[in-house]
């Protein structure tokens, strides 16, 4: 049975523009905050809790994004994971990375977020950023080639 997790792409409107929250994970890849569900927690609640725990940011769910499923191998064990993602609007808080889980957290312009996703992100997360751009009314880059890292 696959592990269940949830997370989100967090955005904020700042100075007439939009910024996207990205994390550097402990493997050096750029991604989005996510984590395991606790008990009978709803995916939306898991996403908001994990975003706050990993980044210090409080948000509110705006819309669902895709669910991503993948296999992993870590610390000598293999497993499958399904992560339900949401588009999350920033409400409050200052970035404060949870260093036990992630390397760092950054607010980026949409263009910089796209570049990080393409150059140092996980391949299966590209669709999430595309969906977020569309829901936010942001222009998708013309070059949407797939040069990302594997999960």
Secondary structure, DSSP 8 states (H G I E B T S, - for coil): --EEEEEEEEEEEETTEEEEEEEEETTS-EE--EEE--TT--HHHHHHHHHHHHHS-EEEEEEEEEEEEEEEEETTEEEEEEEEEEEEEEEE------TTTEEEEEEEEHHHHHHHHHHHBBGGGHHHHHHHHHHHT----S------B--
